[in-house]
């Protein structure tokens, strides 16, 4: 079933004072899929969004925007259970050395004790593309933030990035990231050509005193610049990433933290994609209980494809994947969400007519595609639009994405509900 809804969601500016805000645009198709414009309190220039569900049911939205001529700001706000933005955007950090990257974006999270956590990347003095992962936290709903600290202690001016967060405990944050301490520096091109050592995948935890613990190398050889992602199962955090072998096979792998140790990773599916460079197109994962779904892009055998696979045992094994979309127009840049009723997957396409954002809904076991919707036709093209973000709450999907209008990025949002 294919339906086109709200082909281009118009940006809505939140009006202040006593001015009346017009109701958001909403469209329902014959199958009962309703797409509603979701106005976001982020000004023009905002990009690199993150959208997550907090333990108390709020949605946390963060982004980067220009602060002045030389600096950028990482900002955030929250959307409560009543369907309201709780406050005007708050600033987490401002810096001239803050890295602004369409693919390697900041993240925000909350632990069960109410602590908010955020990370961003900071340029370091060194050759190539060296950058550090900087973490800060707030214990008062974002009014004040702790002194920023590095998430890693190697002290090397090399690449670190592509972070994933999870709650390691009620008051402790878990982090995984790509780490260049074994590469000797250099650029992505150097790594891809085999002129340097390989990027590794590492993890650690941090407490509210900003102390690092549990630092470990998970995988000594991974793809250089593909996003990682993590979802909480009843058996622990399930981490997905793009692996890299000496033969340049770059398939998606999964591992789970089990009793304090990461299990040996396994391929979600044996695509056998041989690729001599990083595609900058990582996987996404979502979970409910022991059920998990992973979505990813591959171009094995020169066939661009978006796939979705399910695990019923918290990532111990995966069923054969479902093909969500295929063909040269498929860009990937995927995100997934899941609840007890369905699994959602969002992705980008680009053809001669332009770029578009799509959303599909599946039965929880992926046996049936329940809906396929074109959410927006976008003005921007290429990589600048980045990666859409997708969250499921109360049977509804929430989407945030970046479009480029007149050379200026702008965040857009939509809510999707099915009958």
Secondary structure, 3 states (H helix, E strand, C coil): CCEECCCCCCCCCCCCCCCCCCCCCEEECCCCCEEEECCCCCCCCCEEEEEEECCCCCEEEEEEEECCCCCEEEEEEEECCCCCECCCCEEEEEECCECCCCCCCCEEEECCCCCEEEEEEEECCCCCCCEEEEEEEECCCCCCCCCCEECCCCCCCCCEEEEEEEEEECCEEEEEEEECCCCCCCCHHHHHCCCCCCEEEEEEEECCCCCEEEEEEEEEEECCCCCCEEEEECCEEEEEEEECCCCCECCEEEEEEECCEECCCEECCCCCCECCCCCCCCCEEEEECCEEEEEEEECHHHCCEEEEEEECCCCCCCCCCEEEEECCCEEEEEEEEECCCCEEEEEEEEECCEEEEEEEEECCCCCCEEEEEEEEEECCCHHHHCCCEEEEECCEEEEEEEEEECCEEEEEEEEEECC
